[in-house]
Amino acid sequence: MASLAFGNVQVAAAFQTFSELGSKIALPAARPANVTEVAIKPADLYPSRRVEPAPSNGAVFDTVAIPFKRLAALKKLAPALEEMDNGTAVKCNGKGCSPAFAAIQLVGMNTSQSSLRDKLNAVNAAVNQSIRYRTDQDAYMVADRWSTPQETLSLQQGDCEDFAILKMAALRAEGIDPNQMSIVILFDQKRHFYHAILSVEAGGKFFILDNMRNQVLLDTQLPDYMPLYSIKGGKGFLHGSRRKDQNVAMVTPLEKIAPGEGANF
């Protein structure tokens, strides 16, 4: 496993192939057990509806975020960001709206004046309960496809990055600054598969919205999550470690990573 040096930062080089990783990655066949709920103190979060963006590069999971303009996932996310920008991501103005649309809109109404903590908890749980997990291979016959919020809500199904994208859209509709939120693609070292989550930065902390659990945890409570890359504010970032003896993760070429592949539960 090679690494690239950026000053005093070590970044994992994505040179391994799927065949080389095949013997090391056992994809889960069942839903992982729920993580014990961890109480988050209100002081950890901004209580007001308007939350000021934190001035960082989204270095979640104690990593360094290095800007990377050629990230292929930027094109995959672009249609979803366009929906968010024009305000249509979580709206259904016609007849025959799915129950998932109603669930997300209800959360928005019920938490419009709530603290950030309540918004995060409500949105995470509502999306997890309204959307059925289905792999891209099963749904679209392709290894990886990033659906827009409208597509996910209409079909009421998606894989892990679709959950994360929909949560970002729902929170943006509630006034959360997009520069506080990152779609993070990572490797779960415990369960041995690629995964995607939404990270929300507030008060110098990173809160993780995950389709694997309804509880919103801090990134420090998820030591097995090793980030590969992220998208924040429409910009791509590679993630690295300041420690010379620690690579971020053993990965395949970035463009071939399919988050959630095989994690069908």
Protein Blocks (a to p, Z undefined) as FASTA:
>chain_A
ZZddehjaccdddfbcfklmmmmpccdfbdcdddddddddfklpcfbfbdcddddehigh
hiacdddfklmklmmmmmmmmmmmnopmmgcfbghiafklmmmmmmmmmmmmmcfklmmm
mmmmmmmmmpccddfklmnopabdcddfklmmmnopacfklmmmmmmmmmmmnopafklp
ccdddddfklopadddddddeehiacdddfkbmbdcdfklmmmbccfbdceehiacdddd
fbfkbcfbdcddfklpcghihpaZZ
